Amino acid sequence: MKLVPTKLAFKDVGTPQFAIETPPEHIKLHCILLAVAKSKGGKTFFVTHLLDWLNFDIVLCCTPTFESNSGQYKKMNVLPEHVFNPDDPDVVGKFTAIVDKERDDLVEYRRKVQMLKELKEIYKTPLRLGEHYELFSEYVDPFGNWIKPTHKWGGRKPRIAVFVDDAQSTAIFRNRKFLNCVTAHRHLGNFGVDSDEASIGISLFIAVQNYTSQGGGLPKAIRGNATHLALWRTKNAKELKLISEEMAGEVSPDTFLKVYDYVMADEEDKYAMMFTDLHRKDSHPSMFRKNYKDFIIFNENVERKPKSTETTVKNQS
């Protein structure tokens, strides 16, 4: 066999999947991050720290245990009106209403900035508004100066996270609107069909005790859309095997299990966590980390199956 090249070329179209800039050592956003650990295994502790590190402006918590875990949530300054019941059938509508409101506020701010710019060009000073003063009085203060429009986030799109915690066996994982929200998470708060601008979107952080649907774990619709996985020790060999197989689009099951064994070999670290980044930054030396803080560099060449530009990761001893 051989390939005969043409002059055809693909071009980037639409908006980027990861539209939010993050510090060099951190993951890309928007994301769908799954945290899987037994009860009191460290998942809420980790996710609340990560949400803080990633500087989210708004964190929406969907959990029945907010009050009992309030100490861990405090660092995120979650507002009382941003705490939701995972059994509420309209919980997704409440998420999207908040995102849409932020989009509308930003659009209105931009409209006012443009209006002020045009007023300054036409009238130069507020004193020249004349008979049009009442129409544009909101742009003039009592001292006859232009009023600069304000926006809660300084004219930028807010970073919004949804943290679903301790929600296994609740209705949210059977809520079709939530499953659709997972698929369309980065498209929420869009600016209309005529706009090429990236939507405000949300990043989802989902913490559960079981990876699979049995026993209140994750439906396949959620697992199949995950961009990141934080995994703690598990005694369920079948579940671990399934996880490794579902990661096969990016890394072989054998390699995944080797890294898992390496991380969990540290018996003194009872909260040891294997972190897998399925869409790592080009600058990151590995798709795997231990406890998120440390990249795992292999002791041998390990083949991966990511982007077409990816090369074999050669690791130092």
Salt bridges, closest charged atoms under 4 A:
GLU25 OE2 - HIS26 NE2 3.96
ASP57 OD2 - ARG156 NH1 2.77
ASP88 OD2 - LYS94 NZ 2.54
ASP100 OD1 - ARG103 NH2 3.67
GLU102 OE2 - LYS152 NZ 3.51
ASP104 OD1 - ARG103 NE 2.69
ASP105 OD2 - LYS101 NZ 2.95
GLU108 OE2 - ARG111 NH2 2.75
GLU131 OE2 - HIS132 NE2 3.65
GLU138 OE1 - LYS112 NZ 3.78
GLU197 OE2 - ARG110 NH2 2.74
GLU197 OE2 - LYS157 NZ 3.28
GLU245 OE2 - LYS241 NZ 2.38
GLU246 OE2 - ARG223 NH2 2.76
ASP254 OD2 - LYS258 NZ 3.45
ASP266 OD2 - LYS290 NZ 2.75
ASP277 OD1 - HIS228 NE2 3.04
ASP282 OD1 - LYS307 NZ 2.51
GLU310 OE2 - ARG280 NH2 2.95
GLU310 OE2 - ARG304 NH1 2.15
